[in-house]
Amino acid sequence: MATEEGNSTDSWRALPAAQQPEWPDTRELDRVTAALAARPPLVLGGECDQLRLRMAEVARGEAILLQGGDCAETFADVTADAVRRKLRTLLQMAVVLSHATALPVVKVGRMAGQYAKPRSSPVEERDGMALPSYRGDAVNGPGFDEAARTPDPERLRRMYEASAGTLNLIRSLTTGGFADLRQVHAWNQGFVAGSGAGERYEEVADEIGRSLDFMRACGVDTRDLATAEFHVSHEGLLLDYESALVRTDPESGRAYAASGHLLWIGERTRQLDGAHVEFFSRIANPIAVKLGPNTASDDVLGLLDRLDPAREPGRLTLVVRAGADRVRDVLPALVEKVNAEGAQVCWVSDPMHGNTTTAPSGHKTRRFDDVLDEVRGFVEVHRALGSHPGGIHVELTGDDVTECLGGSGSLLAEDLPYRYETACDPRLNHTQSLDLAFQLAELYRDRGRAR
């Protein structure tokens, strides 16, 4: 890990860095990043260490990870109501999963930092005009004109401020009674009562209610149930921003990316000789890497050696995004290779990115059944190999958007234009997210019975 004396976290600058904006004014970039380097950290090293301990529990099969939130946050959506709805959705999902697995659920939001996105092309063309692609609010704006699409370093400062505001609200909500387990259960009861698949989920909801009644009857002190441990994460894409927010613990000498508790490397930026892997190798946070369907076993071993050379449980999470039609073929070889190395990593399913299609209307979308099938395949593979399906990483919102097809609400392709609000990729809405949680709970319960 980095120290103040050596092994600088700036070593990435000597290597090729994929998916970075072409900032037109590097002096302005230097001014903004210098100002960020002087600002307080968004998260503390001790909080990152706490999450690393929780992720070690996931790696050992003692906990489940639930990670979710927007595909890309926007500055316009940093409102108390929007944050509250996303947090509420994740808390509801966590209660269902914890009850089904009899394991604690590690709750991590794609929040307070998910403002930048990699793109398949650096430019976008419309009607013969070519402009820089929209790379998220941290870089430029979605409007298709030169002013909006020109990368602006000042947006990095706005990302810091928006992330700080979101984090403050999350901390207040999770310690101020909003996360009370009894209230979350009441929300789930309301969902079951109004769901088209209510009868299917009613048994689980009733079991949770009886468990709470039993604790109350036994005189169990339930004051701890009024708070929730919650961490935040984002893709560590913009290395100038991440580097400016590195903070070194004065006692341990370890360097932390103080922009979020957990950062991940995307499928497009995980080159072993690239800048992102180099930067991530120097920070002490728990980290993750996305693995697409063409990932080779040797690639995974290379990532293990670079990012987790000591093979420490909780350090590295491998997030598989293979697609419903390929996960059962791709995943076994990767798991077997990692197991042969004796590494205890967290295996997590991203069932969103490998299942994106385009509707006749031109909207990018995902089918709920495909999302569920990839998760099912992920669990089946781990069941067959005797390993732990550590959890899910999903793009979701607490709003009633119309971006993904299916679910108990039977969202149709013709419904997509009504509330298609994502800044980038389609997200599960509130109802679809809870559908996924209840059905994943059934998968885990079946897995438990099969042991």
FENGIHU-V938913 format. One line per field, one symbol per residue. psi: psi as a letter, one per 20 degrees, with the letter a starting at -180 (. if undefined). A space follows every 50 residues. Layout:
psi->???
This chain:
psi->rqrhhalqijhhiiqpoqkqqnphnhhhghgghhhhhirqqhqqhhhghg hhghhhhghjjjrqpopraqgoqqhhjmqgggggggggghgggggghggh ikqqpoopqmqlimjqpqqhpiqppplipprqqpjqiigariqmrgghip pohhhhhhggghgggggggghggiijihjphhgghhghhhgghiqhkghh ihggghggghgggggghikpojhiiirppprqrrpmgnhggghhjpppph ghjqpqojirgpqqprhijkphjrhghgghiiqiqprrppoaijpqhhgg hggghhhlhilppigppoopmhqhiihhhggghggggghhijpnrppqpn jghjkprprhiipprqpghgghhggghgggghghikronhaqoqorqjrl rnhqqbriilprhiigigmniqieqqqpagghghggghhhghghghhhhi .
